[in-house]
Amino acid sequence: MKTLKKIGIWMDHSMAHITEFDSEIKETKIITSDFTFQDKVENLQHTESGMHNKEQQKLSAYYKDLAQIIKNFDEVILFGPTDAKVELYNELKENHQFDAIKIEVKNTDKMSDKEQCNFVDDYFKRFDFKAIKEL
């Protein structure tokens, strides 16, 4: 039986904390968006349309970076306090390359690294336990 590769991604529009689920020590990888507060300040001096376009380009690149990681997994939980997780989910669902990957979205508050690891552990262990009970 194939072991499923699982990850949890806590994210907002500025960064994503990626935690792989397994029985070993957890290591969180961080991906950051290139769209910074300084970009917003600079763009406020220009047109609103220009700011929106630049923000969308940088967010698109950020989501593509995350998609490159996600495509190597079988199950993914996207969680966090903003709509970034839903935006990424919608982009992934438009790409048939991700059809075979189980992706779920959950709303959460801001979390420490330890809370994120615990959330990912609890989320995937809950489903592993259900599968064992059904056998």
N, C-alpha and C positions, 0 to 999 in steps of 0.2 A: 504494500500500500504506500502510495506517494505521500510524503510529508508536505503539507501545505506551508508555503512561505507567507507570513503575515506581518503587516506593519500597521502602526498607528501614527497618524500625523496630526499634531496639535498645530494649528496655524491661524495666523491673521494676515493682514495685507503686507506686513513688513517682514515676517519670518515664519519659518516652519521648523518644528522640532520633530524629527523622525526617529521613532523607536521601533526596532524590530522585535517581534514577539518570539521568544524561545525560552528554554529553561536556563540559559546561561546568564551571565552578568550583562545587564543592559548598558548599551552605549547609545547616547542620543546624538544624532547628527543634526546640524543646524544649517538650513538654507535661508539666505536672506534675499529680500527683494531689493532691486536697485533704486526703487523710487523712494527717495528720502524726504524728510521734512524740508531740507534745504531746496530740493527741487520744487516743492510746493510754494515756498516763499519766492523763489526766482520766477516761477511761472505766474504767480499772482500779479507780477508786474507786467505780464504779457496778457494775451487774450485768454479767456476762460476755455475757449475751444482748443487752443494750443496746449494748455495745461492738461486738459482731459485726454488729448491724443497721446501726449508723452506718458501720462500715467497708465493709459491702456497698453501702450507698447511695452513698458517695463513690467506691468503685471502679467502680460502675455508671456514674456520671456521667463518670468518667475514660475508661472504655471507649467510651462514647457519643461523647465528643469525638474519640477516635481513629477511630471508625467514620465520622464525618463527613468526615474527611480521606481515609480509605481508599476511600470510595465514588467518588472522583474518579480512581482509578487502575485499571490493567488487571492489574498483577502486583505482589504484595507479599511481602516476606520479613520475618517477625517473628522476632527473635532476641534472646537475652539469657540471664542466669543464673537467673532465677526462673520460676515457673509462670505468671506474669502473661501471657506470650505465648500460652500454651495456653488460659488462661481467655478471653482476647480472641478467639482463633481459634474457640473453641466458641460464643461469643456470635454471632460473625459468621456461622458456618455455620447457625445457627438462623434467620437472617434471609435470606429468599430474594432480597432486594435485592443480596446479595453473591455469588449463584450464578455469575455470569459473570466474577468476579474470581478469578484464580489466586492463592491464598494458601498459603504454605509456612511451616513453623515449624522453626527450628534452635536447638539449645542452644549457647550460647557463654558464655565467662567475661565478667567486667567488661572493658570496652574503653575506650580513650581515643577522643576524637572522630576522630582520624586513623585509628585502627584500625577504627572503625565505617565510615567512608567507604571504606576499602580493602576491607572485608568486602563491602559492598554492591556496589562495582565488580566485585570478583572473582566474586561470586555471579551477577550478571546477565551479565557478559562471558562466563562459562563457557557459559551457555545460548545467547547470541548466536553464539558460536564453533561450537557443535554445529549450530545451524540453518544456518550458512553451509556447514559441511562436508557436510551432508545434501543441499544443492542440487547 
